[in-house]
Amino acid sequence: MDRQWKAKRERKAFLALADGTVFPGWSFGCLKDAAGEAVFNTGMTGYQEILTDPSYAGQFVLLTAPEIGNYGVNSRDVESRDLFLQGLLVRELNEPSNYRSEESLETYLMRHGKPGLAGLDTRGLTLHLRNYGSQKAYMHVENTFMSHEEGVERARLWSGLDGVDTASLVSTPVPYDFNEQGKHFVCAYDFGIKTNILRLLAEHDMKVRVFPAGTPASELLAAKPDGIFLSNGPGDPAAVVQAQDNIKFLLGKVPLMGICLGHQLLGLACGGRTIKLKFGHHGCNHPVKNLAADTVEITSQNHNYALEETSLPPCLEVTHRNLNDQTVEGVRHRELPAFSVQYHPEAAPGPCDSTYLFDTFQTMMEKQ
């Protein structure tokens, strides 16, 4: 007999959106209510890497794939030191059956104190977010009564993520070395860095030292790096003011490569602006055109903001473009050794079409 039959039948748990829409379901994981921003991810697999991506800090992640939990969770597919998302939203939660599995998805969420909501009309919720945009939301999963109206009101009262420096909340508190061997020495700013980025930097013969998001640029330069990496991360890039100042100081002094939030911060440091997308890009199936090579790459993405193309200064050239909505996916400085992309060439999860960008960074440092 299904141990969740009663919860499924009663469906006391729900997700309430700030626009008044409510989606009922049944709870799993940690029985703790939470407020956050609801977004959807279109990837078919990779839920553990999604869960451990710090770029989801403050968000409820809705998975559009209908069957979740099939292959469990293991210690090898972790992308950060903790789970920073607010909660997980799924259609069907399954027990694991896979030789790599070390524990179930539900046990994993319980251990990390994160709530989950299953039995949702995920198709309906995805279409709602697509049509009306990402929403402030409230997840009710505790074993107490709450009316739908109260849940909607709590969603509306939540302060949201706009204007918040979320990157500083997920960054490492102290510097650390990821590996100690390599031809090139790279200092990496941790705005929410994923482990697979560090793995790929190491695979491309780079010795990497990771620094907290707020570390002064002078401290990184004092380490005498061959290049500086600007990592991915969550939240509003315009709120990460100190990082913008640091990048301005570093431009021209050492080669720079940025990914995701690092891409947005490079654009801001050069004088551009960012805009918030209607529902963001979240998934591992987004087509991007490499304008120089005239080729198309299928990419992994996770961001709610983008560089506003009309605001970009003449010193920046657009190198990549999203083929779904034509937003900027990559830039390079016309005179200085600096470039960035909005998407995730390191994947995890997702395709590996864009790993050549780490070769580009390597070549840039050799020329410098």
C-alpha positions in Angstrom: 0.0 0.0 0.0 1.2 3.5 -0.8 2.4 5.1 2.4 1.3 8.5 1.1 -2.2 7.5 0.2 -3.8 9.6 2.9 -1.7 12.7 2.2 -2.5 12.4 -1.5 -6.2 12.0 -0.9 -6.5 14.9 1.6 -4.1 17.2 -0.3 -3.8 19.6 2.6 -0.5 21.0 1.3 -0.4 23.7 -1.4 1.6 26.3 -3.2 0.0 29.8 -3.1 1.0 32.4 -5.7 0.9 36.2 -5.0 -1.6 36.6 -7.9 -4.1 34.5 -5.9 -3.7 31.2 -7.8 -3.3 28.1 -5.6 -2.0 24.7 -6.6 -2.8 21.8 -4.1 -0.5 18.8 -3.5 1.0 16.6 -0.8 4.1 17.3 1.2 7.4 15.4 1.3 10.9 16.2 2.7 11.1 18.6 5.6 7.6 19.7 6.9 8.5 23.4 7.0 6.6 26.2 5.4 8.6 28.6 3.2 8.3 31.7 1.0 10.2 32.1 -2.2 10.1 32.8 -5.9 8.5 30.1 -8.1 10.4 29.2 -11.4 10.3 26.2 -13.7 13.2 24.1 -15.0 12.7 22.2 -18.3 15.5 19.7 -17.9 14.6 16.0 -18.1 17.2 14.8 -15.7 19.8 16.2 -13.2 17.5 17.1 -10.3 20.4 16.6 -7.8 22.6 19.0 -9.6 19.7 21.4 -9.8 19.0 21.1 -6.1 22.6 21.8 -5.2 23.1 24.8 -7.6 23.5 27.9 -5.5 22.0 30.0 -8.3 18.5 28.8 -7.1 18.9 30.5 -3.7 15.5 31.9 -2.6 13.5 30.0 -5.2 11.0 27.2 -5.5 12.1 25.0 -8.4 9.4 23.4 -10.4 10.6 20.4 -12.4 8.6 19.9 -15.6 9.7 16.3 -16.1 6.8 14.2 -14.7 8.8 11.4 -12.9 11.3 12.6 -10.2 13.4 10.6 -7.8 13.9 7.5 -9.9 17.7 7.3 -9.6 17.9 8.7 -6.0 20.8 10.9 -4.7 24.5 10.3 -4.3 27.5 12.1 -3.0 29.3 12.3 -6.4 26.7 14.6 -8.1 26.7 17.4 -5.6 27.5 20.9 -7.0 27.9 22.9 -3.8 28.3 22.6 0.0 24.6 22.9 0.7 21.1 23.3 -0.7 20.2 27.0 -1.1 16.8 26.7 -2.8 13.6 27.2 -0.9 11.8 24.1 -1.9 11.1 21.5 -4.7 7.9 21.2 -6.7 7.2 17.9 -8.6 4.4 15.9 -10.2 5.3 12.3 -9.2 7.8 11.4 -6.5 9.3 7.9 -7.0 11.4 5.6 -4.9 14.9 5.2 -6.2 16.1 2.2 -8.2 19.6 2.8 -9.4 23.0 1.3 -8.6 24.5 4.8 -7.9 21.8 5.8 -5.4 22.9 6.3 -1.8 19.6 7.7 -0.5 16.1 8.7 -1.6 15.3 12.3 -2.7 12.9 12.6 0.1 15.5 11.6 2.7 18.0 14.0 1.2 15.6 16.9 1.4 14.7 16.0 5.0 18.4 15.9 5.9 19.0 19.4 4.5 15.8 20.9 6.0 14.1 21.6 2.7 10.4 21.1 1.9 8.9 19.5 -1.1 5.5 19.5 -2.7 4.3 16.6 -4.9 1.1 15.7 -6.8 1.1 19.2 -8.3 -0.4 20.0 -11.7 3.1 20.9 -12.9 1.9 21.4 -16.5 -0.7 23.9 -15.3 1.8 25.7 -13.0 4.4 25.9 -15.7 2.0 27.4 -18.2 0.9 29.9 -15.6 4.4 31.0 -14.9 5.1 31.2 -18.6 2.1 33.4 -19.2 2.2 35.6 -16.2 5.9 35.5 -15.2 7.8 34.2 -12.2 5.8 34.6 -9.0 6.3 35.3 -5.3 4.9 32.2 -3.6 4.3 30.5 -0.3 4.5 26.7 0.2 2.4 25.3 3.0 3.4 21.8 4.1 3.3 21.9 7.9 0.8 19.7 9.8 -1.4 22.7 10.7 -4.4 24.2 9.0 -3.9 27.2 6.8 -6.5 28.6 4.4 -5.6 29.3 0.8 -6.3 33.0 1.4 -3.7 33.2 4.1 -1.2 31.4 2.0 -1.7 34.0 -0.8 -1.4 36.8 1.6 1.9 35.5 2.9 3.2 35.2 -0.6 2.3 38.8 -1.3 4.0 40.0 2.0 7.3 38.2 1.2 9.9 40.8 0.3 11.2 39.0 -2.8 14.7 38.8 -4.4 14.9 42.0 -6.3 17.6 44.4 -4.9 19.0 41.7 -2.6 22.7 40.7 -2.7 22.0 37.0 -2.6 25.4 36.1 -3.9 27.1 37.1 -0.6 24.8 34.7 1.3 25.8 31.6 -0.7 29.5 32.5 -1.1 32.3 30.6 0.7 33.1 32.3 4.0 36.9 31.7 3.6 39.3 31.3 0.7 40.3 27.7 -0.3 42.3 25.9 -2.9 40.4 23.5 -5.2 43.6 21.9 -6.6 47.2 22.8 -6.3 48.7 21.8 -9.6 48.4 23.3 -13.1 50.2 25.4 -15.6 48.0 28.5 -15.0 47.1 29.9 -11.6 43.5 31.2 -11.5 41.7 33.1 -8.7 38.0 32.5 -8.7 35.3 34.8 -7.2 32.7 32.6 -5.6 29.3 34.3 -6.1 27.7 30.8 -5.9 30.2 28.7 -7.8 29.3 25.2 -9.0 31.8 22.4 -8.4 31.8 21.3 -12.0 33.2 24.7 -13.0 36.2 24.1 -10.7 36.6 20.5 -12.1 36.7 21.9 -15.7 39.2 24.6 -14.8 41.4 21.9 -13.2 41.0 19.7 -16.3 42.2 22.6 -18.4 45.5 22.7 -16.5 44.5 25.4 -14.1 45.4 25.7 -10.4 42.5 27.3 -8.7 42.1 29.3 -5.5 38.5 30.3 -4.6 37.7 33.6 -2.8 34.6 34.9 -1.0 32.4 37.3 -3.1 33.4 40.4 -1.2 37.2 40.0 -1.3 38.9 43.2 -2.4 40.4 42.9 -5.9 43.8 44.0 -4.6 43.9 40.8 -2.5 43.4 38.6 -5.6 46.0 40.6 -7.6 48.4 40.2 -4.7 48.3 36.4 -5.2 49.7 37.0 -8.8 47.1 35.0 -10.8 47.4 34.4 -14.5 43.6 34.9 -14.8 40.5 35.6 -12.7 37.2 33.8 -13.0 33.9 35.4 -12.2 31.4 32.6 -11.2 27.7 32.0 -11.5 25.4 32.9 -8.6 21.9 33.8 -7.6 19.8 37.0 -7.4 19.8 40.5 -8.7 23.2 41.4 -10.3 22.6 45.1 -9.8 22.6 44.5 -6.0 26.1 43.0 -6.0 27.8 46.5 -6.0 31.1 45.6 -4.5 31.8 42.9 -7.2 31.1 45.5 -9.9 33.7 47.8 -8.4 36.2 44.9 -8.1 35.8 44.0 -11.7 36.3 47.6 -12.8 39.6 47.6 -10.9 40.7 44.3 -12.5 39.8 45.1 -16.1 43.0 45.2 -18.2 45.2 44.0 -15.3 44.6 40.3 -15.8 42.4 38.1 -18.2 38.8 37.7 -17.0 36.3 35.0 -17.7 32.7 35.1 -16.4 29.7 32.7 -16.3 26.1 33.6 -15.6 26.1 36.2 -12.8 29.8 36.8 -13.5 28.7 37.6 -17.1 26.1 40.1 -15.9 28.6 41.7 -13.4 31.2 42.1 -16.2 28.5 43.9 -18.3 27.5 46.2 -15.4 31.2 47.0 -14.6 31.7 48.1 -18.2 28.6 50.4 -18.0 25.7 48.3 -19.1 22.4 47.6 -17.4 20.5 44.4 -16.5 16.8 43.6 -16.9 14.7 40.9 -15.2 13.3 38.4 -17.6 9.6 37.4 -17.5 10.2 33.9 -16.3 13.9 33.4 -16.7 15.9 30.6 -18.4 16.1 27.4 -16.4 17.0 24.1 -18.1 19.5 22.2 -20.1 18.0 22.5 -23.6 18.3 26.2 -24.6 19.7 27.0 -28.1 22.4 29.7 -28.4 24.0 31.0 -31.5 27.8 31.6 -31.6 27.8 34.7 -33.8 31.5 34.5 -34.7 31.5 30.8 -35.7 27.9 30.9 -37.1 27.1 27.7 -35.1 24.4 26.7 -32.6 25.1 25.3 -29.2 22.5 23.5 -26.9 23.2 25.0 -23.5 22.4 24.6 -19.8 20.9 27.8 -18.3 19.8 29.1 -14.9 19.2 32.9 -14.6 16.4 35.4 -14.1 18.2 38.5 -15.3 20.0 39.4 -18.5 22.2 42.2 -20.0 20.1 44.8 -21.8 21.6 44.9 -25.2 20.7 48.5 -25.9 22.6 49.6 -22.8 25.9 47.9 -23.7 28.9 50.3 -24.2 30.9 50.3 -27.5 33.8 48.5 -25.7 31.6 45.3 -25.5 30.8 43.1 -28.5 27.9 40.6 -28.4 29.3 37.1 -29.1 26.4 34.8 -28.4 22.6 35.2 -28.7 19.7 33.1 -27.3 17.6 31.8 -30.2 14.4 31.6 -28.2 14.1 35.2 -27.2 17.2 36.9 -28.8 18.6 38.0 -25.4 22.4 38.5 -25.0 24.2 35.2 -24.1 27.8 36.3 -24.4 30.1 39.3 -24.7 33.8 40.1 -25.1 35.8 43.3 -24.5 37.0 44.6 -27.8 40.4 45.8 -26.4 41.0 44.1 -23.1 41.3 40.3 -22.3 37.9 39.7 -20.9 34.8 37.7 -22.0 31.7 36.1 -20.5 28.7 34.0 -21.3 25.2 33.9 -19.7 24.8 30.2 -19.9 26.7 27.3 -18.2 29.4 25.7 -20.4 30.2 23.4 -17.5 26.7 21.9 -17.7 26.0 19.5 -14.8 23.3 18.9 -15.7 23.2 19.4 -19.5 25.0 19.2 -22.8 28.8 19.9 -23.2 28.6 21.8 -26.5 30.3 24.9 -24.9 33.2 23.5 -23.0 35.5 25.1 -25.6 35.2 28.3 -23.7 37.5 27.0 -21.0 40.1 26.5 -23.9 39.4 30.1 -24.8 40.3 31.3 -21.3 43.4 29.1 -21.3 44.6 30.6 -24.6 43.9 34.1 -23.4 46.1 33.6 -20.4 48.9 32.1 -22.5 48.8 35.1 -24.8 48.8 37.5 -21.9 
